[in-house]
Amino acid sequence: MKKYIRKAYGYLFLSISISIIYIMLDVYVSINLGEMIDAAIQKNKVLFVSKAEFAVVFTTILLMFEVISKITYNLYKSKATMNLKYNYISKIFGKKINQFKTENNASYISSITNDIDIIEKDYIKTLHDIIVLIIRLIITVVLIMSISIEIFIFIIVLGIISTLISVISSIPLKKYNYKRSRVNEDLVVYIREILNTFHVIKLNDLTNRVKENYSAKAKSVETENSKISKLITWSTAIQSLVSNLVLIGTFIILVYFIIEQKTTMGNVFIIAKNIQYVVGPITSIASLLPCLFSTKPIFNRMEEICKNHSVNNERTELCKFQNEIRLDDVFFGYEDKIVLKNINLYFKRNKKYLLVGPSGSGKSTLLNMLKKYNSPQQGIISIDGINLDNITTNSYYKHISAIEQQIFLFEDTLKNNITLYKNYTDEEINEAIDISGLRSFVDNLPNKLDTIIYDNGKNISGGEKSRIAIARSIIMKCDVLILDEAFANLDYDTAKNIENTILSIPELTLINVSHVIFDVNKLLYDDIYVIERN
């Protein structure tokens, strides 16, 4: 995942470059002010006025570079975060459907929300801050070294001690960060579960149990947060002690130099003004390094989540469906349960097929294999003689369309939910609306096709959702249409008429699994396959 962040390093380099200019100008201004103080002590009015004018001009320029520095930093952070989010989503959608369906998608939600937020704060931002602080520290140390080598040595010794403390404290922080990521995921999984089963919880009086379980999981998250906070607090406290020793020690040395007349008041001012840029960076770098190192297990976890563990044999592009789809000795089961055994079927191009059988006989499993959600554990599914496992998913999906039992609608216009954001003519859209039985529904909407569908169709009925799904498939004009209980939520006459219309499309191969069977339409199927258990 870090490689996607590295794509934004050009913006990081720009931001750092502006910061270097800003830091150099700031140091130059402090040197000028030190010289102005020496001029005042020497009562040199000409030099004093010259240095004062110089300070005013450069302070204004300094402000401009500070603003530019913050703008370029925000640009880097935005680009790095967006690169990470975009490529993470791309990795997820690069998975095969069968692998995605076997995994808990709450892991993805947790990574997109919790883990990426942590990476943005503890890696993307921290990386920039550490680089800027190191540059500030180096420039300031060089400045101080040019004034007093003794102070320089004193700062270096305490700086090494501070760095060792930060490295040691980063070791347990990695472990706690990983644990926090896991308990955050557990909490997200549970929240998704209780919201999806809200009605079940209310009907069965499980509210108190849900509250107790939620409280326990939320407490686990806060416990891990507390461990991290305590560790950072102790680490920061020790760093503050070291920083205070640097500050106090520096002033003791400066006072001694004044007594011994080894330096000027101007140099004292320069060191006094810039010592904060030694103490501050040492403290900050020491506390930021553990945060930076602690993101490693989170990156590793995100990489693991995004891995596609399925074997990809897809090498062949399906240009056209010409002849038939065949299932030869197909076997499929879940753990110790056999679902399909020795299935031998064929589906000829432009023919219509009805699959019937008792619940649990494997009809939907068979359709899932035809949709490339799963692969046969034994046997072969082929299309025009090509093993379906070898055909690329994208090219295959250009030739098939499916209506699932669970229909999802986007929170968008009715038109976009039918067209799925593809370009179709008004004639094609209206044809799909008429065939799917949506005409009266659309005509009665105040905004017609521009009506917004909310929250997966909460503002429409189940039957209307089904008809929208049918319209989606009709408008695609695919070679093969797979229906999985597509008429279950429709009234008798509507379902019968839609099925009859679909059966009348000559250039369509239809594979329909349904418990809703109309005698008048049954005669229009070319074959009826009965799937028995095992």
KANORRA-V831698 format. One record per backbone hydrogen bond with DSSP energy under -1.0 kcal/mol. NH is the residue of the N-H (numbers start at 1). CO is the residue of the C=O. E is the energy in kcal/mol with one decimal. If there is no record, write none. Layout:
nh = {NH;NH}
co = {CO;CO}
e = {E;E}
//
This chain:
nh = {4;6;8;9;12;13;14;15;16;17;18;19;20;21;22;23;24;25;26;27;28;29;30;31;32;33;34;35;36;37;38;39;40;41;42;43;44;45;48;49;50;51;52;53;54;55;56;57;58;59;60;61;62;63;64;65;66;67;68;69;70;71;72;73;74;75;76;77;78;79;80;81;82;83;84;85;86;87;88;89;90;91;92;93;95;100;101;107;109;110;111;112;113;114;115;116;117;118;119;120;121;122;123;124;125;127;128;129;130;131;132;133;134;135;136;137;138;139;140;141;142;143;144;145;146;148;152;153;154;155;156;157;158;159;160;161;162;163;164;165;166;167;168;169;170;173;174;175;176;177;178;179;180;181;182;183;184;185;186;187;188;189;190;191;192;193;194;195;196;197;201;202;203;204;205;206;210;211;212;213;214;215;216;217;218;219;220;221;222;223;224;225;226;227;228;229;230;231;232;233;234;235;236;237;238;239;240;241;242;243;244;245;246;247;248;249;250;251;252;253;254;255;256;257;258;259;260;262;268;269;270;271;272;273;274;275;277;278;279;280;282;283;284;285;286;287;288;289;292;293;294;295;296;299;300;301;302;303;304;305;306;315;316;325;326;327;328;330;331;332;334;337;339;340;343;345;347;349;351;353;354;355;356;361;366;367;368;369;370;371;372;373;377;378;380;382;383;384;386;388;390;392;396;397;399;401;403;412;414;415;417;418;419;420;422;429;430;431;432;433;434;435;436;438;442;443;444;445;450;451;453;458;460;465;466;467;468;469;470;471;472;473;474;475;477;480;481;482;483;484;485;488;490;495;496;497;498;499;500;501;502;503;505;508;509;510;511;512;513;514;522;524;525;526;527;529;531}
co = {1;2;5;6;8;9;10;11;12;13;14;15;16;17;18;19;20;21;22;23;24;25;26;27;28;29;30;31;32;33;34;35;36;37;38;40;39;43;44;45;46;47;48;49;50;51;52;53;54;55;56;57;58;59;60;61;62;63;64;65;66;67;68;69;70;71;72;73;74;75;76;77;78;79;80;81;82;83;84;85;86;87;88;89;92;96;97;104;105;106;107;108;109;110;110;111;113;114;115;116;117;118;119;119;120;123;124;125;126;127;128;129;130;131;132;133;134;135;136;137;138;139;140;141;142;144;148;149;150;151;152;153;154;155;156;157;158;159;160;161;162;163;164;165;166;169;170;171;172;173;174;175;176;177;178;179;180;181;182;183;184;185;186;187;188;189;190;191;192;193;197;198;199;200;202;201;206;207;208;209;210;211;212;213;214;215;216;217;218;219;220;221;222;223;224;225;226;227;228;229;230;231;232;233;234;235;236;237;238;239;240;241;242;243;244;245;246;247;248;249;250;251;252;253;254;255;256;257;264;265;266;267;268;269;270;271;274;275;275;276;278;279;280;281;282;283;284;285;288;289;290;292;293;295;296;297;298;299;300;301;302;390;390;347;382;345;380;343;378;340;337;334;332;332;330;327;325;323;348;510;527;512;529;358;362;363;364;365;366;367;369;368;331;331;328;326;386;324;383;381;387;316;392;393;396;480;482;410;451;449;413;414;415;416;419;425;426;427;428;429;430;431;432;433;438;439;440;442;447;448;412;454;457;461;462;463;464;465;466;467;468;469;470;471;474;399;509;401;511;403;513;485;487;491;492;493;494;495;496;497;498;499;502;506;479;351;481;353;483;355;518;521;522;352;352;354;356}
e = {-1.2;-2.4;-2.1;-1.8;-1.6;-3.0;-1.9;-2.4;-2.8;-2.5;-2.2;-2.1;-2.4;-2.0;-2.4;-2.8;-2.8;-2.4;-2.3;-2.5;-2.3;-2.4;-2.0;-2.3;-2.2;-2.4;-2.1;-2.3;-2.0;-2.1;-2.1;-2.1;-2.0;-2.5;-2.0;-1.0;-2.9;-1.1;-2.1;-2.8;-2.2;-2.5;-2.3;-2.6;-2.1;-2.2;-2.0;-2.2;-2.5;-2.0;-1.5;-1.8;-2.3;-1.7;-1.5;-2.1;-1.9;-2.0;-2.2;-2.4;-1.9;-2.1;-2.6;-1.9;-2.3;-1.8;-2.2;-2.7;-2.3;-2.5;-2.8;-2.3;-2.5;-2.5;-2.0;-2.7;-3.0;-2.3;-2.0;-2.3;-2.3;-2.2;-2.1;-2.6;-1.6;-2.2;-2.5;-2.1;-1.8;-2.8;-2.0;-2.7;-2.1;-1.5;-1.7;-2.4;-1.1;-2.1;-2.5;-2.5;-2.0;-3.7;-2.0;-2.4;-2.3;-2.8;-1.4;-2.5;-2.9;-2.0;-2.4;-2.7;-2.7;-2.3;-2.7;-2.8;-2.8;-2.5;-2.3;-2.7;-2.5;-2.0;-2.8;-3.0;-1.8;-3.7;-1.4;-2.2;-2.1;-2.3;-2.3;-2.1;-1.7;-2.2;-2.1;-1.6;-2.1;-2.0;-2.1;-1.8;-1.7;-2.1;-2.2;-2.2;-1.1;-1.0;-1.6;-1.0;-2.2;-2.4;-2.1;-2.2;-2.5;-2.1;-1.9;-2.6;-2.3;-1.7;-2.2;-2.1;-2.3;-2.6;-2.2;-2.6;-2.5;-2.1;-2.7;-2.0;-2.0;-1.3;-2.4;-2.2;-2.5;-1.9;-1.1;-2.7;-2.5;-2.5;-2.4;-2.6;-2.9;-2.6;-2.2;-2.3;-3.0;-2.2;-1.7;-1.7;-2.3;-2.5;-2.0;-2.3;-2.6;-2.1;-2.1;-2.5;-2.7;-2.2;-2.5;-2.5;-2.5;-2.4;-2.9;-2.5;-2.2;-2.1;-2.5;-2.0;-2.2;-2.7;-2.7;-2.1;-2.0;-2.4;-3.2;-2.6;-2.3;-1.9;-2.2;-2.2;-2.5;-2.7;-2.1;-2.3;-2.2;-2.3;-2.3;-3.1;-1.9;-2.4;-2.3;-2.5;-2.8;-2.8;-1.9;-2.0;-1.5;-1.6;-2.8;-2.5;-2.0;-2.4;-3.1;-3.3;-1.9;-1.6;-2.5;-2.5;-2.4;-2.8;-2.0;-1.1;-1.5;-2.5;-2.5;-2.2;-2.4;-2.4;-2.2;-2.5;-1.8;-2.3;-3.0;-2.2;-2.9;-3.0;-2.8;-2.3;-2.2;-2.5;-2.3;-2.8;-2.2;-2.6;-2.1;-1.4;-2.7;-2.7;-1.8;-2.8;-2.0;-3.3;-2.7;-1.6;-2.3;-2.1;-2.5;-1.7;-1.9;-1.9;-1.3;-3.1;-2.1;-1.4;-1.9;-2.5;-2.5;-2.9;-1.7;-3.4;-1.7;-2.8;-2.1;-2.5;-1.9;-2.2;-2.5;-2.0;-1.9;-2.5;-1.7;-1.4;-2.9;-1.8;-1.1;-2.2;-2.6;-2.1;-2.0;-2.1;-2.4;-2.5;-2.1;-2.5;-2.8;-2.7;-1.4;-1.3;-2.4;-1.5;-3.5;-2.5;-1.5;-1.9;-2.0;-2.1;-2.1;-2.2;-2.1;-2.5;-2.2;-1.7;-2.5;-2.4;-1.1;-2.4;-3.1;-3.0;-2.6;-1.9;-3.0;-1.1;-1.5;-2.8;-2.5;-2.5;-2.6;-2.5;-2.2;-2.2;-2.5;-2.6;-1.5;-1.1;-2.9;-2.0;-2.6;-2.7;-2.9;-1.3;-2.4;-2.0;-1.1;-2.0;-1.5;-2.7;-3.2}
//
